[in-house]
Amino acid sequence: MTTPAPLSPSLERLRELTPARVGLGLAGASLPTQALLAFTLDHARARDAVHAGFDVAAILQGLGELGLEASSVSSRVPNRKDYLGRPDLGRMLDSDSRLRLTGRAAGPHRLAIVVGDGLSPVAVNAHAIALLRSLIPPLAADGIEIGHAVVATGARVALGDEIGAILGARMIVMLIGERPGLSAADSLGVYLTFAPRVGTTDEKRNCISNIHRAGLDYDEAAFRIAWLIREGLVRESTGVALKDESGGRPSHTTTANLG
């Protein structure tokens, strides 16, 4: 077996700063066995994350424990295969879900939360409730209540626009699993949209992404999200018109509670 050549000190230092595949080296004309096996494992984890089951019951229970009354809905996607091949169906509620939400609408309110499976149900199962646990206190301090909470299966980001419009929410905040990568299969993203309606385009949204154990921690993410919610409601805008000027959570108060 060929022993990989040692890395230069600069590459060694760079590898300490990122989970990206840097300086993998060579064993003959190929990757070293360890690097190849690690790549294969991470690729398998990413594929598994896409096809994992979405634990709707656990999410609903977690929302209830946080004091949020929630309902579940589905997009028009009949199965995971069609979810991947027909993104358009993941942006529209099925007829039964639309009727249920219409029955829940109780007049305009400021904020609604949607928890959707997205491209990584693993991420949502792992992080959504914990993130909301960190988010609710700063919202309460600003006098912002969550009017509705919805758990959406087969969801794309734009499904929140229809949900928000039906519920009469001034702003919709959607927690959704991000496309798995080879360094993180469980990354959660949060999208904020003011005045949601069907046909809203992506420049109208703000996004806080990369929320996972090796990425953005819950407290830091919640701090930024709460700032964007508060300012978005005051300025009546999200997206390119609303820049994140929160400055991030002060380092001396940040708690890494992702473990």
Secondary structure, DSSP 8 states (H G I E B T S, - for coil): --------HHHHHHHHH-SS------BTTB--HHHHHHHHHHHHHHHHHHH----HHHHHHHHHHTT--EEEEEBS--SHHHHHH-GGGGGSB-HHHHHHHHHH--S-EEEEEEEEEET-HHHHHHHHHHHHHHHHHHHHHTT----EEEEEES--TTHHHHHHHHHTEEEEEEEEE----SS-SS-EEEEEEES--TT--GGGEEEEEEESTTSB-HHHHHHHHHHHHHHHHHHT--GGG----S----GGG------
